[in-house]
């Protein structure tokens, strides 16, 4: 399984916005984008070219891909599946991304970042409908139940993260039982309930060239 192993803060600097990939660090003065709000690399500070057309579409696609922490091939597969389905392609794309297991774990507060949620899943700390699942991209359906494995390590980790995530509201399309370390997908999220940093219409235009 491919994964990104470089410094994630450089991704925020490349896009010029916070992608919130480092948890509490993103809200502190230690956040690199606060100190160096320019693209990474030797010439990043000097290049301020205006981005239009294809370049704008590319940047929006990269933002969406990076905030959900997916690889290019996987992200394109999501788009192609959305394009084959009846409905608004951009909205269907976002709904797929939102219903990824790692993203749901993040929204429930069991992890403080999507990369951390991905790691929790791959390390076997989560169950879906009572069965251990270690695939972060697992697509959840309505009424699927996500719970933290009943072990001291898993529960302590989740409890600490839930405490740190207390200021983050759980989306209305999810339900959370903190005492039982369980959450469930109540319904498919609507477009208004999804707040991506990227413009999904630009993503659709990028892949529709």
C-alpha positions in Angstrom: 0.0 0.0 0.0 1.5 3.3 -1.1 1.8 6.1 1.5 3.3 9.5 1.8 6.4 9.5 4.0 7.8 13.1 3.5 7.1 16.0 5.8 3.4 16.9 5.7 3.9 20.5 6.6 5.5 21.1 3.2 2.1 20.1 1.6 0.4 23.0 3.5 3.1 25.4 2.4 2.9 24.3 -1.2 -0.9 24.9 -1.3 -0.6 28.1 0.7 -3.2 27.1 3.2 -3.5 24.9 6.3 -4.5 21.4 5.5 -4.6 20.5 9.3 -2.4 17.4 8.9 -0.5 17.8 12.2 -3.2 18.2 14.8 -2.6 20.7 17.6 0.6 22.0 15.9 -1.6 23.5 13.2 -3.2 25.8 15.7 0.1 26.9 17.4 2.8 29.3 16.6 5.0 26.4 15.6 3.0 25.8 12.4 5.5 26.3 9.5 3.0 28.1 7.4 2.9 30.8 10.0 6.6 31.4 9.8 7.2 30.6 6.1 4.1 31.2 4.1 5.6 30.5 0.8 6.2 27.3 -1.3 8.9 24.9 -0.1 12.1 24.5 -2.0 15.1 26.7 -2.9 13.1 29.1 -5.1 9.8 28.9 -3.3 10.0 32.4 -1.8 10.8 34.0 -5.2 8.1 32.4 -7.3 4.8 34.3 -7.1 3.3 33.6 -10.5 -0.4 34.2 -11.0 -2.2 30.8 -11.3 -5.0 30.5 -13.9 -6.7 27.9 -16.0 -5.1 24.5 -15.8 -2.8 25.5 -13.0 -5.7 26.6 -10.8 -7.6 23.3 -11.5 -4.4 21.4 -10.7 -3.9 23.2 -7.4 -7.6 22.6 -6.4 -7.2 18.9 -7.2 -4.0 18.7 -5.1 -5.7 20.4 -2.2 -8.6 17.9 -2.2 -6.3 14.9 -2.6 -4.0 16.0 0.2 -6.5 17.0 2.8 -8.0 13.5 2.5 -4.5 12.1 2.4 -5.0 9.8 -0.7 -2.7 8.8 -3.5 -3.3 10.0 -7.1 -4.5 6.7 -8.5 -6.9 6.2 -5.7 -8.2 9.8 -6.0 -8.8 9.4 -9.7 -10.7 6.2 -9.1 -13.0 8.1 -6.8 -13.6 10.7 -9.5 -14.3 8.1 -12.2 -16.8 6.3 -10.0 -18.5 9.6 -9.2 -18.6 10.4 -12.9 -20.3 7.1 -13.7 -23.0 7.7 -11.1 -26.2 9.7 -11.7 -26.0 13.0 -9.8 -23.7 15.9 -9.3 -20.2 14.6 -9.9 -18.4 17.0 -7.5 -20.8 16.3 -4.7 -20.7 12.5 -5.2 -16.9 12.7 -5.2 -16.9 14.5 -1.8 -19.4 12.0 -0.4 -17.1 9.1 -1.2 -14.1 10.8 0.4 -16.1 11.7 3.5 -17.3 8.1 4.0 -13.8 6.7 4.0 -13.1 4.9 7.3 -10.1 7.0 8.2 -12.1 10.2 7.6 -15.0 9.0 9.7 -12.6 8.0 12.5 -11.2 11.6 12.3 -14.6 13.2 12.4 -15.6 11.1 15.4 -12.6 12.4 17.3 -10.9 9.0 17.8 -7.9 10.6 16.0 -6.8 14.3 15.8 -5.7 14.2 12.1 -6.6 12.2 9.0 -3.0 10.8 8.8 -3.3 9.7 12.5 -6.7 8.1 11.8 -5.2 6.3 8.8 -2.5 4.9 11.1 -5.0 3.8 13.8 -6.9 1.9 11.2 -3.8 0.2 9.6 -2.6 -0.8 13.1 -5.9 -2.6 13.8 -7.3 -0.4 16.5 -10.8 -0.1 14.9 -13.7 -2.4 14.2 -16.6 -1.9 11.7 -19.8 -3.8 12.6 -17.9 -5.9 15.1 -15.2 -7.0 12.7 -11.6 -5.8 12.6 -10.8 -3.6 9.6 -7.4 -2.3 8.7 -8.1 -0.7 5.4 -8.3 3.1 5.7 -10.1 3.5 2.4 -13.0 1.2 3.4 -16.2 2.8 2.2 -18.8 3.0 5.0 -22.5 2.7 4.4 -25.5 4.0 6.3 -25.9 2.3 9.7 -22.3 1.0 9.7 -20.9 1.1 13.3 -17.3 2.1 14.0 -15.8 1.2 17.4 -12.5 1.2 19.0 -11.1 -2.2 19.8 -11.6 -3.3 23.4 -8.0 -3.2 24.5 -6.2 -0.9 27.0 -3.9 0.6 24.4 -6.6 1.3 21.8 -9.1 2.7 24.3 -6.5 4.9 26.1 -5.4 6.3 22.7 -8.9 7.0 21.7 -9.8 8.6 25.1 -6.8 11.0 24.9 -7.8 12.0 21.3 -11.4 12.5 22.2 -10.4 14.8 25.0 -8.2 16.8 22.6 -11.0 16.9 20.0 -13.6 18.1 22.4 -13.8 21.5 20.6 -14.5 19.8 17.2 -18.2 19.2 16.6 -19.2 15.8 15.2 -21.0 16.2 11.9 -24.8 15.6 12.0 -24.5 12.7 9.6 -22.6 10.8 12.2 -23.5 9.8 15.8 -21.0 9.3 18.6 -21.2 7.4 21.9 -18.0 8.5 23.8 -18.5 6.2 26.7 -18.8 3.1 24.5 -16.1 4.4 22.0 -18.6 3.9 19.2 -19.9 5.9 16.3 -22.2 5.2 13.4 -23.0 6.6 10.0 -26.6 7.9 10.3 -27.0 9.0 6.7 -25.1 10.2 3.6 -23.7 13.7 4.1 -25.2 16.5 2.1 -23.1 19.0 0.2 -23.8 21.7 2.8 -22.4 19.4 5.5 -19.1 18.9 3.7 -16.6 21.7 4.1 -13.6 20.9 1.9 -10.8 23.4 1.4 -10.8 22.8 -2.3 -13.3 23.7 -5.0 -14.7 20.4 -6.2 -16.0 21.9 -9.5 -12.4 22.7 -10.4 -11.4 19.1 -9.7 -14.2 17.9 -12.0 -13.0 20.2 -14.7 -9.4 19.1 -14.3 -10.3 15.4 -14.9 -12.8 16.2 -17.6 -10.2 17.9 -19.9 
